[in-house]
Amino acid sequence: GRASGIAGIPTPDAQLLGRHRFSLLWLAADDLNAVSQRSRRWRTPLFLHQKQDLYMLSQRLERFQLPPAEITPPAEYSLFSLSGNSELSCCKKALNSNEVVIRVFNPGQTIERAAVRSKVFRNYRPASLAEQPVGKSSKKAEDDKIRPNQAATWLASW
């Protein structure tokens, strides 16, 4: 980046020069939870990566790969399920521990209940947005009082 407060330094990359394409979503509904979930699905498309032929010094890398294992995965699998009208806003590895951060957001206008169920995670600790524990470990991740436009966060471990 450029030094703060210095004028007159050209920054063509920051000026978005050239042609650009944008997509807009117009969605009207009475239920704010439905609007939030629909817009999140539209804004965050499913990203898949297929195996591609790669060439390095004119040699294919596939010859060094192991043959695919003959495993039949389940038709459907979920790391965890979420009940209530709140929506998942974060699932990531914690910065300072081996736990997983699960954050649930209430986009509605009323206090909502959220509960996380998982066959993988065994312990949940309530945490702040800064990923600091704020309560005791429990076998359940539940919050009965997620205020409108607020989030509940847990540190999950197996």
C-alpha positions as CSV (number, residue, x, y, z in Angstrom):
1,G,0.0,0.0,0.0
2,R,0.9,3.6,-0.2
3,A,2.1,5.7,2.7
4,S,-0.8,7.3,4.5
5,G,-1.3,11.0,4.0
6,I,1.0,11.3,0.9
7,A,-0.9,12.8,-2.0
8,G,0.0,12.7,-5.7
9,I,1.2,9.0,-5.8
10,P,-0.6,7.2,-8.6
11,T,-2.5,4.1,-7.6
12,P,-4.1,2.7,-10.9
13,D,-4.8,-0.7,-9.3
14,A,-6.9,0.9,-6.6
15,Q,-8.9,3.0,-9.2
16,L,-10.6,0.0,-10.8
17,L,-9.7,1.0,-14.3
18,G,-11.2,-0.8,-17.2
19,R,-14.5,-2.6,-17.7
20,H,-16.2,-4.4,-14.9
21,R,-19.3,-6.6,-14.6
22,F,-21.6,-6.6,-11.5
23,S,-24.5,-8.7,-10.5
24,L,-27.3,-7.5,-8.4
25,L,-30.0,-9.3,-6.5
26,W,-33.5,-7.8,-6.0
27,L,-35.4,-9.8,-3.4
28,A,-38.5,-8.8,-1.5
29,A,-40.1,-10.8,1.3
30,D,-41.8,-10.3,4.6
31,D,-39.6,-12.7,6.5
32,L,-36.1,-11.2,7.2
33,N,-34.7,-14.6,8.0
34,A,-35.6,-15.9,4.6
35,V,-34.2,-12.8,2.9
36,S,-30.9,-13.1,4.8
37,Q,-30.6,-16.9,4.0
38,R,-31.5,-16.4,0.3
39,S,-29.1,-13.5,-0.2
40,R,-26.3,-15.4,1.5
41,R,-26.8,-18.4,-0.8
42,W,-26.8,-16.1,-3.8
43,R,-23.8,-14.2,-2.7
44,T,-21.7,-17.3,-1.7
45,P,-22.0,-19.7,-4.6
46,L,-20.8,-23.3,-4.2
47,F,-17.2,-23.6,-5.4
48,L,-16.0,-26.9,-6.7
49,H,-12.5,-27.7,-8.0
50,Q,-12.1,-30.6,-10.5
51,K,-8.8,-32.3,-11.1
52,Q,-7.1,-30.7,-14.0
53,D,-4.2,-31.9,-16.2
54,L,-1.1,-30.1,-15.0
55,Y,2.1,-30.1,-17.0
56,M,5.5,-29.4,-15.4
57,L,8.5,-29.5,-17.6
58,S,6.4,-31.3,-20.2
59,Q,5.6,-34.1,-17.8
60,R,2.2,-34.9,-16.4
61,L,1.9,-34.8,-12.6
62,E,-0.9,-37.4,-12.6
63,R,1.5,-40.3,-13.0
64,F,2.8,-39.6,-9.5
65,Q,-0.6,-39.7,-7.8
66,L,-2.0,-42.7,-6.0
67,P,-5.0,-44.4,-7.5
68,P,-8.3,-43.3,-6.0
69,A,-9.4,-45.3,-3.0
70,E,-12.4,-47.4,-3.4
71,I,-14.6,-45.8,-0.8
72,T,-18.3,-45.3,-1.1
73,P,-19.1,-42.0,0.7
74,P,-22.5,-41.5,2.2
75,A,-25.0,-39.8,-0.1
76,E,-25.3,-37.0,2.4
77,Y,-23.1,-35.8,5.3
78,S,-23.1,-32.8,7.5
79,L,-20.4,-31.8,10.1
80,F,-23.2,-30.4,12.3
81,S,-26.8,-29.3,12.1
82,L,-28.3,-26.0,13.3
83,S,-31.8,-25.6,14.6
84,G,-33.7,-22.3,15.0
85,N,-34.1,-19.4,12.7
86,S,-30.5,-18.2,13.1
87,E,-27.9,-18.9,10.5
88,L,-24.3,-20.1,10.4
89,S,-22.0,-17.2,9.9
90,C,-18.6,-18.7,10.7
91,C,-17.0,-22.2,10.9
92,K,-13.2,-22.1,11.1
93,K,-10.2,-23.2,13.1
94,A,-9.6,-21.1,16.2
95,L,-6.5,-18.9,16.0
96,N,-4.9,-19.9,19.3
97,S,-6.1,-23.4,19.9
98,N,-7.1,-26.6,18.1
99,E,-10.7,-26.0,18.5
100,V,-13.2,-25.0,15.8
101,V,-15.1,-21.7,16.0
102,I,-18.8,-22.0,15.3
103,R,-20.6,-18.7,15.1
104,V,-24.4,-18.3,14.6
105,F,-26.0,-15.0,13.6
106,N,-29.6,-13.8,14.2
107,P,-30.6,-11.7,11.2
108,G,-34.2,-11.3,12.5
109,Q,-35.9,-8.7,14.6
110,T,-36.8,-11.0,17.5
111,I,-34.8,-12.9,20.1
112,E,-34.0,-16.3,18.7
113,R,-32.8,-19.7,20.0
114,A,-30.0,-21.6,18.3
115,A,-28.7,-25.1,19.0
116,V,-25.8,-26.8,17.2
117,R,-25.8,-30.6,17.0
118,S,-22.9,-32.7,15.9
119,K,-21.7,-36.3,15.8
120,V,-18.1,-35.0,15.5
121,F,-17.8,-32.4,18.2
122,R,-18.2,-33.5,21.9
123,N,-17.5,-30.3,23.9
124,Y,-18.6,-26.7,23.3
125,R,-17.4,-23.6,25.2
126,P,-19.2,-20.3,24.8
127,A,-16.8,-17.6,23.5
128,S,-16.5,-14.0,22.6
129,L,-16.1,-12.7,19.1
130,A,-12.4,-12.5,19.9
131,E,-12.5,-16.3,20.4
132,Q,-11.9,-16.0,24.2
133,P,-13.8,-18.5,26.3
134,V,-16.6,-16.8,28.4
135,G,-18.2,-19.8,30.0
136,K,-17.8,-23.4,31.1
137,S,-17.4,-26.4,28.7
138,S,-20.6,-28.2,27.9
139,K,-21.9,-31.2,25.8
140,K,-24.4,-28.9,24.1
141,A,-24.1,-25.7,22.1
142,E,-27.3,-23.9,22.8
143,D,-28.3,-20.2,23.3
144,D,-31.9,-19.2,24.0
145,K,-31.2,-15.5,23.8
146,I,-29.5,-14.4,20.6
147,R,-30.7,-10.8,20.2
148,P,-31.5,-9.3,16.8
149,N,-28.4,-8.7,14.7
150,Q,-26.2,-10.4,17.3
151,A,-24.1,-13.6,17.2
152,A,-23.4,-16.5,19.5
153,T,-20.0,-18.1,19.3
154,W,-18.8,-21.5,20.6
155,L,-15.4,-23.2,20.6
156,A,-16.0,-26.8,19.7
157,S,-13.6,-29.7,20.2
158,W,-13.8,-33.5,19.7
